[in-house]
Amino acid sequence: MRTKLILAIIATVMSVGGTGVWFLVSERQAAQVRREKFFGSTKEYPTSGGEKVKIEW
């Protein structure tokens, strides 16, 4: 009985930990994408044809 309880606790901790790690990784990737869009040096502007062109001044 005690062994089953310990195994259940370990399984619960591992599943919660795995979910937390997955959330942190996905949030870090989303933050990197937002950062690249905001600070990106090559801004792309869509045209009417759906193509993206870089405007040079």
Phi, psi and omega per residue, in radians:
M1 nan -0.767 -3.116
R2 -1.172 -0.653 3.136
T3 -1.133 -0.723 3.117
K4 -1.109 -0.669 3.125
L5 -1.140 -0.758 3.125
I6 -1.116 -0.759 3.122
L7 -1.113 -0.670 3.111
A8 -1.140 -0.703 3.115
I9 -1.145 -0.765 3.128
I10 -1.083 -0.758 3.132
A11 -1.105 -0.694 3.123
T12 -1.135 -0.784 3.140
V13 -1.099 -0.731 -3.137
M14 -1.155 -0.700 -3.131
S15 -1.206 -0.703 3.099
V16 -1.160 -0.728 3.117
G17 -1.119 -0.712 3.110
G18 -1.118 -0.695 3.098
T19 -1.139 -0.722 3.117
G20 -1.110 -0.744 3.118
V21 -1.114 -0.762 3.132
W22 -1.063 -0.734 3.136
F23 -1.113 -0.762 -3.127
L24 -1.125 -0.719 3.141
V25 -1.150 -0.787 -3.124
S26 -1.166 -0.641 3.117
E27 -1.199 -0.649 3.112
R28 -1.132 -0.707 3.116
Q29 -1.158 -0.714 3.129
A30 -1.131 -0.686 3.115
A31 -1.152 -0.642 3.122
Q32 -1.161 -0.699 3.114
V33 -1.123 -0.771 3.109
R34 -1.085 -0.713 3.131
R35 -1.110 -0.736 3.128
E36 -1.145 -0.673 3.114
K37 -1.170 -0.651 -3.078
F38 -1.365 -0.782 -3.045
F39 -1.759 0.063 -3.067
G40 -1.020 2.389 -3.117
S41 -1.446 -0.445 3.122
T42 -1.837 1.698 3.124
K43 -1.526 2.371 -3.134
E44 -1.935 2.417 -3.120
Y45 -2.094 2.218 -3.120
P46 -1.265 2.554 3.065
T47 -1.790 3.102 -3.120
S48 -1.186 -0.414 -3.127
G49 -1.489 0.026 3.137
G50 1.548 -0.108 3.116
E51 -1.455 2.652 3.107
K52 -1.851 2.262 3.139
V53 -2.165 2.683 3.115
K54 -1.736 2.193 -3.130
I55 -1.492 2.202 3.114
E56 -1.988 2.347 -3.112
W57 -1.735 nan nan
